[in-house]
Amino acid sequence: MSDDMSAADKTTLRAIARQRRSNFVATLDPLAHRLAFKAIPSPLARRIADAQVVALYMAVDDEAPAQRMAAQLQALGKTVALPRVLDRLGSMDFLAWQPEDQLVPGLFRTSHPEPGDGPVTPDVIIAPLVGFDRAMNRLGQGGGYYDRAFARFPDALRVGIAWSAQEIDAVPADPWDLPLDIIMTEVELIEGPEL
């Protein structure tokens, strides 16, 4: 996006980023789409080597499909979890999930596993992005669900996934916004500084 867009508010940026995402996915080669996000890049695999629980999400509409990484994560011995939206106030938790498990409908067109043994604590949280910038800032849907999850699990590695077309010059960051540690697109892995 042009520099003059960097001053736009988040609502405007979300609309622009969603349209760019939609246009990009509509023109993406079907084979490239099917293969995108299926493999975990080596640098990400190294960063999550000691993690036990990795939280993914089920993509809605043209979001980057994080659920495609589930099989490889399981092969690496990870417990895979999905978010469960608890209310309309920004609360969610994470439930263990096997790809063969049936999902139940949740709020905001989400779906999640049955509660089973209850919530799990993620070591890695993989979040959908509406937009992102090179300073590792994320633009989410606007409900604050992942902001609250990042604050609730401060030691979890924060990974955002998006299509490359969703990059924005500068995402306005509020004081409560926590930057991502890693951003993964279909063409590159962007790493923030390791702390």
C-alpha positions in Angstrom: 0.0 0.0 0.0 1.1 3.6 -0.5 2.5 5.6 2.4 -0.5 7.8 2.5 -2.6 4.8 3.4 -0.5 4.2 6.6 -2.3 7.0 8.3 -5.7 5.5 7.6 -7.7 4.1 10.5 -7.9 0.4 11.2 -11.4 0.1 9.8 -10.4 1.4 6.4 -7.2 -0.7 6.4 -9.3 -3.8 7.2 -11.6 -3.1 4.2 -8.6 -2.5 1.9 -6.7 -5.6 3.1 -9.8 -7.9 2.9 -10.4 -6.7 -0.7 -6.7 -7.3 -1.6 -6.9 -10.8 0.0 -10.1 -11.6 -1.9 -8.7 -10.4 -5.2 -5.4 -12.3 -4.6 -7.1 -15.6 -3.7 -9.5 -15.3 -6.7 -6.5 -15.1 -9.1 -4.3 -17.7 -7.4 -3.5 -20.8 -9.3 -5.6 -23.7 -7.9 -2.6 -25.9 -7.4 -0.7 -23.2 -5.6 -3.6 -22.6 -3.4 -3.9 -26.3 -2.5 -0.2 -26.4 -1.6 0.0 -23.2 0.3 0.7 -23.5 4.0 0.9 -27.3 4.0 4.6 -27.4 4.9 6.2 -25.9 8.0 9.3 -24.0 7.0 12.5 -25.1 8.7 13.0 -21.9 10.6 9.5 -22.1 12.1 10.0 -25.8 12.9 13.2 -24.9 14.8 11.3 -22.2 16.8 8.5 -24.6 17.8 10.8 -27.6 18.4 10.2 -27.5 22.2 6.5 -26.6 22.0 3.9 -29.2 23.1 0.7 -27.5 22.1 0.2 -25.5 18.9 -3.0 -23.6 18.4 -4.1 -23.3 14.8 -7.4 -21.9 13.4 -9.9 -23.1 10.8 -9.9 -20.6 8.0 -13.1 -18.8 7.1 -13.7 -17.6 3.5 -10.4 -16.7 1.9 -8.2 -16.6 5.0 -4.8 -18.3 4.8 -5.6 -22.0 5.7 -3.6 -22.7 8.9 -5.4 -26.0 9.4 -3.3 -27.5 6.6 -0.3 -27.6 9.0 -2.1 -29.9 11.4 -0.8 -33.2 9.9 2.8 -32.1 9.9 2.5 -30.7 13.4 1.1 -34.0 14.6 3.9 -35.9 12.9 6.3 -33.7 14.9 4.6 -34.9 18.1 2.6 -31.7 18.8 -0.8 -31.5 20.3 -2.9 -29.4 17.9 -5.6 -27.1 19.3 -8.3 -24.8 17.9 -9.7 -21.7 19.4 -13.2 -21.7 20.9 -14.9 -18.3 21.0 -16.7 -18.1 24.4 -18.6 -14.9 24.1 -19.0 -11.7 22.2 -16.7 -9.8 24.6 -13.4 -11.1 23.2 -12.9 -14.3 25.3 -11.7 -17.5 23.8 -9.8 -20.6 24.9 -8.1 -23.4 23.0 -9.3 -27.0 22.7 -7.2 -30.0 21.6 -8.2 -31.2 18.1 -7.5 -34.1 15.8 -8.2 -33.5 12.1 -10.6 -36.4 12.0 -12.7 -34.9 14.9 -16.0 -33.4 14.0 -16.3 -29.7 14.7 -19.2 -27.8 16.2 -20.4 -24.4 15.1 -19.3 -21.4 17.2 -19.9 -17.7 17.3 -18.9 -15.5 14.3 -19.0 -18.5 11.8 -16.2 -20.2 13.7 -16.1 -23.9 14.4 -14.3 -25.7 17.2 -13.9 -29.2 18.7 -16.0 -30.6 21.5 -14.6 -29.6 24.9 -13.4 -33.1 25.7 -10.9 -32.8 28.5 -11.3 -29.0 28.6 -9.0 -26.1 27.5 -5.3 -26.5 26.8 -2.5 -24.0 27.2 -0.8 -23.2 23.9 2.9 -22.9 23.6 2.4 -21.5 20.1 -0.6 -19.4 18.9 -1.0 -19.2 15.1 -3.4 -16.4 14.3 -5.2 -15.3 11.2 -4.3 -11.9 9.9 -6.3 -9.3 8.0 -3.1 -7.4 7.4 0.4 -7.1 8.7 3.6 -5.0 8.4 7.3 -5.6 8.5 7.4 -4.2 12.1 5.5 -7.5 13.0 2.3 -5.6 13.8 -1.0 -7.5 13.0 -4.3 -6.2 11.9 -7.0 -8.6 13.1 -10.7 -8.8 12.6 -11.2 -6.1 15.3 -12.8 -8.1 18.1 -9.6 -8.3 20.2 -9.8 -12.1 20.6 -6.2 -12.8 19.7 -5.0 -9.7 21.5 -6.5 -11.1 24.7 -5.2 -14.6 24.0 -1.7 -13.2 23.5 -1.9 -11.3 26.8 -3.3 -14.3 28.6 -0.5 -16.6 27.3 2.5 -14.2 27.2 5.1 -17.0 26.9 3.4 -18.4 23.7 5.2 -17.9 20.4 2.9 -15.5 18.4 2.7 -16.5 14.7 0.6 -14.8 12.1 -0.4 -16.3 8.8 -1.6 -14.4 5.8 -1.4 -14.2 2.0 1.4 -12.0 0.8 -1.1 -9.6 -0.7 -2.2 -8.6 2.8 1.0 -6.8 3.7 0.4 -3.1 4.6 3.1 -0.4 4.8 2.3 0.4 8.4 -0.3 -1.1 10.7 -1.4 1.4 13.4 -0.5 -0.2 16.8 -2.4 0.5 20.0 -0.6 0.4 23.4 -2.1 -3.1 24.1 -1.1 -4.6 20.8 1.6 -7.2 21.1 3.8 -7.7 18.0 4.1 -11.0 16.3 7.2 -13.1 16.6 6.8 -14.7 13.1 4.7 -14.0 10.1 4.2 -16.7 7.5 2.9 -16.1 4.0 2.8 -18.4 1.0 6.1 -17.0 -0.2 8.2 -16.1 2.9 8.7 -16.4 6.6 9.3 -13.1 8.3 11.0 -13.4 11.7 11.0 -10.7 14.4 13.9 -10.6 16.9 14.3 -13.6 19.2 14.1 -12.6 22.8 
